[in-house]
């Protein structure tokens, strides 16, 4: 017998003495976990895609909020200037009436 044949015989003895039921159970577990892993990889791809979409929407919303804030601030400043102008006009009208009618 050659060394190769001796090695084969050694391994054959191990297989022959192994519990066949245990081997089948382990094969079943391997198949289960391979399938589970494939499902998880699919789920990861789906979640990654959803995450990318949410990030895009988030950036759009941030940009829109920023624009709305700047617009609101500009509108507030515009209204403040308008109020100041109207108050100034009221003061001028009061001063003009006081000159014409000293009792007021």
C-alpha positions in Angstrom: 0.0 0.0 0.0 1.3 3.5 -0.9 1.2 6.5 1.4 -1.7 7.9 -0.6 -3.7 4.8 -0.1 -2.9 4.8 3.6 -4.2 8.4 3.9 -7.4 7.4 2.0 -7.9 4.5 4.3 -7.4 6.7 7.4 -10.1 9.1 6.2 -12.4 6.3 5.2 -12.2 4.9 8.7 -13.2 8.3 10.0 -16.2 8.6 7.7 -17.2 5.1 8.4 -17.1 5.6 12.1 -18.8 9.0 12.1 -22.4 9.2 13.1 -24.3 9.5 9.8 -27.3 11.1 11.5 -25.0 13.8 12.9 -23.5 14.5 9.4 -27.0 14.8 7.9 -28.0 17.1 10.7 -25.0 19.3 10.1 -25.6 19.3 6.3 -29.2 20.5 7.0 -27.9 23.2 9.3 -25.4 24.3 6.6 -28.2 24.5 4.0 -30.4 26.4 6.5 -27.7 29.0 7.2 -26.7 29.4 3.6 -30.4 30.1 2.8 -30.6 32.4 5.8 -27.5 34.3 4.7 -28.9 34.7 1.2 -32.1 36.2 2.7 -30.1 38.5 4.9 -28.0 39.7 1.9 -31.2 40.4 0.0 -32.6 42.3 3.1 -29.3 44.3 3.3 -29.6 45.3 -0.3 -33.2 46.4 0.2 -32.4 48.3 3.4 -29.3 49.9 1.8 -31.5 51.1 -1.1 -34.2 52.5 1.3 -31.4 54.2 3.3 -30.1 55.9 0.2 -33.6 57.1 -0.7 -34.1 58.4 2.9 -30.8 60.2 2.7 -31.8 61.9 -0.5 -35.2 62.9 0.9 -33.5 64.1 4.1 -31.1 66.4 2.1 -34.0 67.7 0.1 -36.0 68.5 3.2 -33.0 70.2 4.9 -32.5 72.3 1.8 -36.2 73.2 1.7 -36.3 74.1 5.4 -33.2 76.3 4.9 -34.8 78.1 2.0 -38.0 78.6 4.0 -36.1 79.9 7.0 -34.2 82.4 4.9 -37.4 83.5 3.1 -39.2 83.9 6.5 -36.3 86.0 7.9 -36.2 88.2 4.7 -40.0 88.6 4.9 -39.8 89.5 8.6 -37.1 92.1 7.9 -39.2 93.5 5.0 -42.2 93.8 7.2 -40.1 95.4 10.0 -39.0 98.1 7.5 -42.6 98.6 6.3 -43.8 99.0 9.9 -41.0 101.5 10.6 -41.9 103.5 7.5 -45.6 103.5 8.4 -44.8 104.6 12.0 -42.7 107.4 10.6 -45.5 108.5 8.3 -47.9 108.5 11.3 -45.5 110.6 13.3 -45.2 113.0 10.4 -48.9 113.2 10.1 -49.3 113.9 13.8 -46.7 116.6 13.7 -48.4 118.2 10.7 -51.8 118.1 12.5 -50.2 119.5 15.7 -48.9 122.5 13.7 -52.3 123.2 12.2 -54.2 122.5 15.4 -52.1 123.3 18.5 -54.7 121.7 20.9 -54.0 118.2 19.7 
